[in-house]
Amino acid sequence: QHSNGLLQMNHQPEKLSSHMARQTSSASSLAEGFEGLVMAPLVVDNEAGLGSGEADMEKDSSVWKQMVRPELGGGLSVKARYLRGPTRDREAKNMGLNPDSASCVCVQIVFENRRSDSGTLRRVRMIQRGGTGIAPKRVIVPQEVGALKKDQMSAVVLGLDFASLSDKDGASMARFDIKSDRGSNSIDVRPPLGEILQPCVLSSTKFDNIMQRFKGIHQKVVSTFKLNSDGGGLKEEYKDLPRKILKQCN
């Protein structure tokens, strides 16, 4: 099992341990024997959850969106969320993508077996398909999940690098088929503008200088007014506050 607890290596542990014990003379010799090593997604019980030790991922992500409902996916539930900030940068680097590019998008996807019986879902995988719109020039599809027993889940990360960017919401799109031994479902991944905007770092001085150049409806205006409770209490003042703000703005 990989040290970060997210990935499982399909390799014979006894053979790997003995091999590494013999090959300690140099860094290059340690790499021998790892050719073709396959990293499979980790499968856990849904009671254990997938966020253990990943507080940053919970902070650096969007809300979950249901992509495939279990009643339509043969018991397979698929949900996804966009990764942001340091978590997105880390995952992008791990997949060989450029985290500094605004066209780079990382999506965390969770597969869960929610079959009504005790059956196992097998060969859960994503397959890219063609479509219209701005398609990605590079797609890093996660490894296939061999088996998901009842109430088990597995988290993977999908990497996308789009050919170009657009100021139209949802113009960038990648299409996939989610397949298992129970059937196939089609999904579209359309990153909203909010997920591809890059942060703009400005000092307070530079921000104030830019604000001073604004004119018309974009001009910064400061207005002050007093709140008189007239014995009505704070509750009445808060209730009347929006009206007074609109009056000052107009």
Long-range contacts (C-beta under 8 A, 24 or more apart in sequence): 1-42, 2-39, 5-42, 5-52, 5-53, 6-42, 6-155, 7-39, 7-40, 7-41, 7-42, 8-39, 8-40, 8-41, 8-42, 8-43, 9-37, 9-38, 9-39, 9-40, 10-37, 10-38, 10-39, 10-40, 11-37, 38-143, 39-143, 40-143, 40-144, 40-145, 40-146, 41-142, 41-143, 41-145, 41-154, 41-155, 41-156, 42-154, 42-155, 43-145, 43-147, 43-148, 43-149, 43-152, 43-153, 43-154, 44-152, 44-153, 44-154, 45-151, 45-152, 45-153, 46-112, 46-151, 46-152, 46-153, 47-151, 50-110, 50-153, 50-155, 56-86, 56-87, 57-83, 57-87, 57-108, 59-85, 59-87, 60-84, 60-85, 60-86, 60-87, 60-88, 61-87, 61-108, 62-195, 64-110, 67-109, 67-178, 67-187, 68-178, 68-185, 68-187, 70-112, 70-114, 70-115, 72-185, 73-178, 73-180, 73-182, 73-183, 73-185, 74-115, 74-121, 74-180, 74-182, 74-183, 75-113, 75-114, 75-115, 75-116, 75-117, 75-119, 75-121, 75-182, 76-111, 76-112, 76-113, 76-114, 76-121, 76-124, 76-148, 76-178, 76-180, 76-182, 76-185, 77-110, 77-111, 77-112, 77-113, 77-114, 78-109, 78-110, 78-111, 78-112, 78-178, 78-185, 78-187, 79-109, 79-110, 79-112, 80-107, 80-108, 80-109, 80-110, 80-158, 80-189, 81-107, 81-108, 82-106, 82-107, 82-108, 82-191, 82-195, 83-107, 83-108, 83-157, 84-195, 91-157, 91-159, 92-159, 95-140, 95-157, 95-159, 96-140, 97-138, 97-140, 97-159, 97-161, 98-161, 101-161, 102-165, 102-196, 102-197, 102-198, 103-161, 103-162, 103-163, 103-164, 103-165, 103-172, 103-196, 104-159, 104-160, 104-161, 105-159, 105-160, 105-161, 105-162, 105-172, 105-189, 105-191, 105-195, 105-196, 106-157, 106-158, 106-159, 106-160, 107-157, 107-158, 107-160, 107-189, 108-155, 108-156, 108-157, 108-158, 109-142, 109-155, 109-156, 109-157, 109-158, 110-153, 110-154, 110-155, 110-156, 111-145, 111-148, 111-153, 111-154, 111-155, 111-156, 112-148, 112-151, 112-152, 112-153, 112-154, 113-148, 113-149, 113-150, 113-151, 113-152, 113-153, 114-151, 115-150, 117-150, 118-150, 119-150, 120-147, 120-148, 120-149, 120-150, 121-147, 121-148, 121-180, 121-181, 121-182, 122-146, 122-147, 122-148, 122-180, 122-181, 123-179, 123-180, 123-181, 124-148, 124-154, 124-178, 124-179, 124-180, 125-178, 125-179, 125-180, 126-158, 126-176, 126-177, 126-178, 126-179, 127-176, 127-177, 127-179, 128-174, 128-175, 128-176, 129-175, 129-176, 129-177, 129-186, 130-175, 131-173, 131-174, 131-175, 131-188, 132-173, 133-171, 133-172, 133-173, 134-162, 134-163, 134-164, 134-165, 134-166, 134-171, 134-172, 134-173, 135-162, 135-163, 135-173, 135-174, 136-160, 136-161, 136-162, 136-163, 136-172, 136-174, 137-161, 137-162, 137-163, 139-174, 141-176, 158-189, 160-189, 160-191, 165-196, 167-193, 169-193, 172-196, 223-248, 223-249
